[in-house]
C-alpha cells in the first residue's frame, strides 16, 4: 500500500490527481455543491471513496466538454434519476 492510501479511501491530492484536476478545483467543486465533501475517517482525515471519485470524474468530464459548472449538478442529478428509473424497470 502506498503512503497516504488506505483501505478507507484516498486523500484529496490523490483524488484530484485521479480526476485530472487540482486540489483547488476539487475544493471549488465542493463550494459549488457539485461534489460532496467526504466524511472524516477515524484518523480525522477526509477520505474520498468510489462515489466521490466517480462524481469528480463526471464533473471533470462534463466541464471539459464545455458544460457550464452552473448546469453540471442538475445534469448529473437528472442522469442519476434516469438511471434509477431504468433500474426499477429491469
C-alpha positions in Angstrom: 0.0 0.0 0.0 1.4 3.4 -0.9 1.9 6.3 1.5 -1.4 8.2 2.1 -3.6 5.4 0.7 -5.8 3.3 3.0 -8.5 0.8 2.5 -10.8 3.7 3.6 -10.2 5.8 0.6 -7.9 8.5 -0.9 -6.6 11.8 0.3 -7.7 14.9 -1.5 -4.5 15.2 -3.5 -4.8 11.6 -4.7 -8.5 12.1 -5.6 -7.6 15.3 -7.5 -4.8 13.5 -9.4 -7.2 10.6 -10.2 -9.7 13.0 -11.7 -7.1 15.1 -13.5 -7.8 18.3 -11.6 -6.1 20.3 -8.9 -6.8 20.2 -5.2 -8.0 23.8 -5.6 -10.5 22.7 -8.2 -11.8 19.9 -6.0 -12.4 22.4 -3.2 -14.1 24.7 -5.8 -16.4 21.8 -6.7 -17.2 21.3 -3.0 -18.1 25.0 -2.7 -20.4 24.9 -5.7 -22.1 21.8 -4.4 -21.0 19.6 -7.3 -19.2 17.1 -5.2 -20.0 16.2 -1.6 -17.2 16.5 0.9 -16.3 13.1 2.3 -16.9 12.3 5.9 -14.0 12.3 8.4 -12.4 8.9 8.9 -11.2 7.6 12.3 -7.9 9.4 12.0 -9.7 12.8 11.4 -8.9 12.9 7.7 -11.4 13.2 4.8 -11.1 10.2 2.6 -12.5 10.1 -0.9 -14.2 6.8 -1.8 -15.5 5.4 -5.1 -18.7 7.5 -5.1 -16.8 10.8 -4.6 -14.2 9.8 -7.2 -16.8 8.9 -9.7 -18.6 12.2 -9.2 -15.2 14.1 -9.5 -14.5 12.3 -12.8 -18.1 13.0 -14.1 -17.8 16.7 -13.2 -14.4 17.0 -14.8 -15.6 15.3 -18.0 -18.6 17.5 -18.3 -16.7 20.7 -17.6 -14.1 19.6 -20.1 -16.8 19.1 -22.7 -17.9 22.7 -22.2 -20.9 22.2 -19.9 -21.0 25.3 -17.6 -20.4 24.4 -13.9 -23.7 26.0 -13.0 -25.5 23.3 -15.0 -23.4 20.2 -14.1 -25.1 19.4 -10.8 -28.6 19.4 -12.3 -27.4 17.4 -15.2 -25.8 14.7 -13.1 -28.8 14.6 -10.8 -31.0 14.1 -13.9 -28.8 11.3 -15.1 -29.0 9.6 -11.7 -32.8 9.8 -11.8 -33.0 8.3 -15.2 -30.6 5.5 -14.2 -32.8 4.8 -11.2 -35.9 4.6 -13.3 -34.2 2.2 -15.8 -33.0 0.0 -12.9 -36.5 -0.2 -11.4 -37.9 -1.3 -14.8 -35.4 -4.2 -15.1 
